[in-house]
């Protein structure tokens, strides 16, 4: 079997913080000897999430069984996902910003037997719909629970209660035309309708300014996709939510914006 060195584009701070989160429950349970210590287990989890390494590759790299690699990853993901903010806490955090940016993205998944609800006609592929809130600089603030890919963006924000939470917190939020009709504090550009007169010069100017603001939100979507596991999920779709939320927590830790 051939082998080669690899790197994970993350800081030592993220590895140390994740190792601390692993070490605490081990101490509470008074775990016996484990094949990997907390730092090695944290490295394994980061290699899986950031580099997208499969369980078989992780098992070979860390000299453990494939089922052991699977167990080590899953026993970290769920507790890590619980550290993510819920929709109301995220709205309160966004309230400290001058404004927020709302966008949606599709996380590709493997095809399923019951595939219709997961097929996105917009993207022409199967996936999970995830809503993303960013700050004016394009940094990630919050990600929603993953919904089937056929879910429209407007339906997704209504289902997760995001519109009500942002409106109650008074957060001015910029979004694209797909969110027209959302109401509350969601601001969308003017949309041309075939049975209405063309947009005026003022409306087109407003749309250009709106696009310049909203373009920063694409940076956060790209940040999420930098975690290579999300390039194509090969697990049960119901596992997409804890994976995305765990990645959110790790990204905030990496940027030093997660409360210690």
N, C-alpha and C positions, 0 to 999 in steps of 0.2 A: 504494500500500500504506500502510495506517495503522500508526502506531507509538505506543508509550506507555512512559513510564518504569516501572521495576519495582525492587523491593528484594528482598534475600535476608536472612531473619532469622537471620543468623549474625554472629559477631564478626570483626574484622580479624585476630585471632590465628589463627583457622582458615584464613583465606585465605593469610596469610603462611606458615603451616606447610605447607600443601598446595603452595604455590609452591616452597618449599624442596625438598620431595620430588620435584617435577617437574624442578627445576633441576639436581639432582645427577646423575641419569642422562643428561641432555642434555650435561653437561660431560664425563662419562665417554665418551660416544659421539662427542664433538666434533661435535655436530650443526651443520649449516649453518643459515643463516637460516631461521626459521620464521615463518609468517604471524602467529601469536600468541606473545607472550613468555610465560614461565612464570606470571606473575601473571594475565594474561588467560586462559590456558588453565585455571588453577585456578578463576577466576571462572566460566568456561563449565561446568566440571564441577559446581560447586556449584549453579549455576542449574538444571542438569539433574536433580540428585539432590534438592535441597531444594524447588525450585519445580515440578519435574516438567515443565520446558519440553521440547518435542519437538525432534528434530534439525533440523527445518525452521525452527522458531522461533529456535533457537540460531544457525543459519546466517544468517538474516536479521539478527539482532541484532549478530553479530560480523563480518558482511560476509565470510563464507567459504562454501564449498560444503557441501552437506548431508553428503556423504561425508567431507569433512574434519572436520566437527563430530563425526560418528560415530567417526572414528579418534582424534581428540583425547580423547574421553571414554573409549574402550576402552583406550587406552594408559596411562591413569591408574588405572582401576578395578582391574585385575588386580594391579599392584604394591602398590596400597593395601590390597587384601584380604589380601595375604600378611602384613601387619603385625598382623592380628587374632590373638588368642590361640587356640591349639587347646584341646580340651576339658580336657586335663590342666593346662595353664597357667591356664585359667579356674578350675578347681577349687582350685588353689593360691592364686589371688587371692581367691576366695570364702572360703578358710580364715581369712583375716584378719578376716572379719566375724563379728558375733555370731550371725547366721544369714542364710540366703539365701532368696529366694522364687523359685519355679519356675512358669512359666505358658507357655501356647502361644498362638499367633495365626496367622491365615490371611492370607497375602498374595494378593489376588485377581489372576488372570491371565486372558488371553483364552482362549477355548475352543480346543481342539485336536482333531485328528483322532482321536488316541488319548486321548479325554477321560476315560474312566472312572477311571483311576488318579489323576486330578487333581481329581475332583469330591468335595467334602466334603459328606456327608449331614448333618452337624451344622450347617453354615453355608448349605447349599443353593446352593452356587456353586463354581466352579472356582478353585483356588488352590494355594499352596505352604505347607506346614506349617513354621513356625519356632518353636523353643523359646527362651525368654528367661529368663535368670537376672538377678535384681536384688538390690540390697542392701536393708537394712531401711528406708531412706528412699525406696525406689522408684526409685533411679537405676540405669541400665543397666550391667550388668557383662559380659554375654556373650550372643551370639546363636548358635544352632546352624546348621549347614548346612541349606539348605532342602530339604524332602522333599515328594513329591507330596501334595496336599491330602487324599487319601483315607486317609493314614496316621494312625492313632490316636495321641494324645499319648503314651500309655504306650509304644507301639511306637517312636515317634520318639526318646524318651529312651534306650530300650534300644539302638536302632540306632546312635545317635551315641556310645554309651558313657558318657553323662552320669551315669547312676546309679552305675556302678562308680567313676568319677572322683570324684564327690562323696563317696561312701562311703569311698574310700581316703583322701581328704583330711580326713575327719571333719567335713564341713560339714552342720550341721543345716539342712534345707531344707523349707519349707512349700509345699504344693501342694494343688490342689483334688481333688475326688472322682474326676476322670478319671484320676488317677495311682494309684488304690488297687491294691495288689498290687505296687508298685514295689520295696518292701523297702529295705534299706540304711538310710540316714539320711533318707529321704524321709518326711515326716510329712503324713498326709492326715486329713480330718475323718471322723467316724463317718457311716456311710451306712445309711439305713433300707432293709430288705428286706421284701417283702410277706409272706414266710413266717416272719418273726421278730417279736418283740414291739416296740412303739414305743420310740423312743429315750427314755432316762431324762432327768430334769432335768439331771443332771450332764453327760450326753453333749451335750445341746442347749447347755448353757452353754459347754462346750469348743468346740463348733462355732462359736458366736458369736465367741469369742475368736480362734479360728483364722481366721475370715473377716475380722476387723478387721486382723489381721496381713497376710493375703494380699492385702487390697484395695490395699495400697501398690504391689504388683507391677503393677497396672493402669496406674500412671503411666509405667512403662518401656515398656509396650506402646503407650501413647499417644505417647510420645517417638519410638518407631520410626515410627509412622504419621504423625508430623509431617513426615517426609521424603516429599513429595508423590508422588515417583516410585513409591512403594509402594502408593498408593491403587489402582493397577491396572497391573500389569506388561504391557507389550506386546511383550516380547522372548521369546526361547527360554527355556523353564523352566530349562534348565541354566545360564543366566546369573543366576538368582536368587541363588545362593549368593555369588558374588563381589560382587554389588550389595549384599546385606544385610551382608556382612562389611566392605565399604568404608564403608558408612554407620555401622556400629558404631565403626570407627576414627575417623571424622570426628566422631561424637558425643562420644567420649571426649576428643578433642582440643578440641572446643568447651567441654567442662566442665573442661578442665585436668587430666584424670585419665589421660591417655595418656603413657607414658614418652617423653621426648624423645630 
